[in-house]
Amino acid sequence: MLGIFAVTAMLYQARDPLPRATTAETKAIAADLRVRPDAALTDLPFPVRRDGRILEVGAIRFVDEGDCDRPQCARYRLDAVLPGGHVGVRASRYESGDYWVVGNAGDATAIGGKPVASPSGRYLFVGLRDDLNGESDTGIPNSIALWRSRDMQRVRAVDWPIVTLKAFVAWHGDGCVEFTGQGGGVTLPDKPRPYWLVEEPIDWVLHDTAPSACTAP
């Protein structure tokens, strides 16, 4: 519900007149665009346009706001072309971040972090890593999540109290994703170690030893 509410609010904002930017805010956004520009992407599945502080991704409009030396701030940057005819937009705020997956039908889903696609592109694996402060602006608490790219439905989520996902994520076919996790010593060990999320007949199951389905190259 939180993600749906956020999208509804954004669509409402897109229909309203844009707030007037102060000179300081305009300069801050222009400087930030020079430092962290939109990704130069090809083969976009639908039109994407940047006009100053406005990023239009299909039917969705993202608006940069505020000076990021202060808490009231938002920056949206085009980041990636994703499976399922989607485009990824990275959101940065004063002390947090999020990641939006936008579709051609005007749908947008906040998933918390940049996904890693399975080999066929059928699934997107997301870990809320330490560089995103462990949670998204939409309040999604899950430490790891698996999304179906075709319709951006979340098919599996695992919520741990303390987790830092490191850089290593590897898919073994479409039915197993290996990642490195770290916990607070209660449900997970203190030191980083590998875990496997595996598609089984009823559901995706988390393993702490390598299943046979994940050992093949």
N, C-alpha and C positions, 0 to 999 in steps of 0.2 A: 504494500500500500504506500509506503514511503516513496518508492521510486515512481509510482504512478502519480502521486501528488506533485512531485518535483517536476515531472514532465508537463503536467497540466499547468502548473504555475509558469513554466517557461513559455508555453504556447500562448498563454494569456499575456505575458510580457511582450511577446512578439507582435501582438495586435495593438498594443498601446503605443502612444507617442514615446519616442526614446527620451530618456532623461538628459537634460543638458549637461554636458561635461564642462568642468572648470578648466582653465588654462593649464594648471598644474597637473590635473588628472590626464588631460590630453597628451601633454609632454611625456608623462610617465608611461603611458600606454605605447606611444610611438617609440620611446627608448626600449621598452621591453620587447616590442616586435623586432627591433634590430638585434637584440641579444638572443631572443628565443622566437624565431619566426615559425610560421606554419611549415610543416613538412612539405617538400616539393614532391608531390605524388602524381603518378600517371595512372591511366586506366581507372579513373574514378567512375563508380557506377551511376552517379547522378551529379547534377551541377553543384559546385561548391564555389563560393565567392567571398573574398575578404574586402571589406570597405571600412578602413580605419579600425575602430574598435568593435565592429560588427562582423561576425563570422556566420555566413548563411550556409548551412549544410542541408541540401534538399529543402524541405519545408520548415526546418527548424532554424531559429535565429539565436545565436549565442552572443551576448553583449559583455565586453570587458567593462569592468567597473572599478572605480577607486584607484588610489595610489597604494601600491603593495608594500610601501613602508609603513602602512597603517592596517589595522585589522579588517576594515571594510574594503574588501578587494576581491576581484575575480578576473582570471585570465583564461581564455579558451584558445587552444591551439590545435589545428588539424594535425593528426598524428599518423594514421595508418588506414590503408584499405584492408578490410576484414572479409572473411568468408560470408556467404549468404547475402551478398549485395549490400554490405554495411560499410560504414566509415567510422573510424575511431577519433574521438576528440578528447584531448587531455585537458582537464580543468585544474587550475592551481589557485589556491587561496593563501591567505596570510600564514596560516600554520597547518594547512591540510590540503587535500587534493581529492580528485575523483576522476572517473573515466566514463565517458558517454559513448554508447554504440548507437549510431543513427542509421535508420533504414529509409528507403526511398518512399515508403508510404507515409512518412511524417511521424514515424514512431522513434522514440529515443529511450534507451534503457541505461540507467546508471549502474555500473558493475563494480566500482571501487578501484580497479587497477587495470593495467594494460593486459589483455589476454594473450595466451599462447595457443594457437590453433592446432588441432589434431591433423595428421597427415592429409586426410581427405577434406579438411575444413568443416567437418560435421559438428565438432565440439570446440568450445573455447574454455580453456582452463584459466582461472584467475586466482591469484594469491594476493592478499593485502600485505604488502611488504613493508619493511621498516622505512623505505623512502616515501611512503604514503601515510606515515604516521599510524598505521595499523587499523584505520577505519575510514570510511568514506563520508562525505558530507551528507549523503542521504540516510545515514544511520544504519547501513547494512553491516551487521556485526560479524558476519562469517569470515573466518580466516582463509578458507579456500572455497571455491565454488566452481561448478561446472555448468556451462550454458550450452544449449542447443542452438547453433547459429541460424538455422532456417527460420525460426520464429522467436529467437531470444527468450526461450523459456529456461528457467533454472532447473536442472534435473538433479543436482546433488549439491549439498552444502555441508561443511563441517565447521563447527564453531568451537574454537579452543580459547581458553582464557588468556594465554600468553603465547603468541607465535610470531616468529620472525622468519619469513621465507627468504632464502638467499637466492642468488642469481640462477641456480641450476634448475631448469625444468626441461624434461625430455619426454616425448611421447614414444611409446612402443606400439605401433599400429594405432588404430582408433579406439582400442578398448583398454588401454593402460597408460597412465601418465605418472611419471616419477618426478618427485620434487624433494627439495631439502627443507626440513622444518626444524624449529627449535622451540622448546617450551620452558615453563617455569619450574620444572622438577616435580609436578604433581601428576599430570597426565602425560607429560612428555619429558624427555631428558633435557638437561641444561645445555648440552652440546649439540650443535647441528648434526643431523643424521638424515638418511634418505627414507622416504615414505613412498608408497605406491597407491594410487586410486584406481581401482580395477572394475570394469563392467562385468557384473555377474548376472545370472538369470533373473533375479528379482530387482536388484538395485546395484548402484556403484558402491563398492566396499573399500574402506581404508585398511591397508596392510602395513606392518612395520618390518616385514621380511619380504624379499622379492618373490612374488608368485611366479609359477611356471609360465603364465601367459605374458609375463613382462621380461623374460630372460632372452627371448629371441631378438636378434638385431633388427 
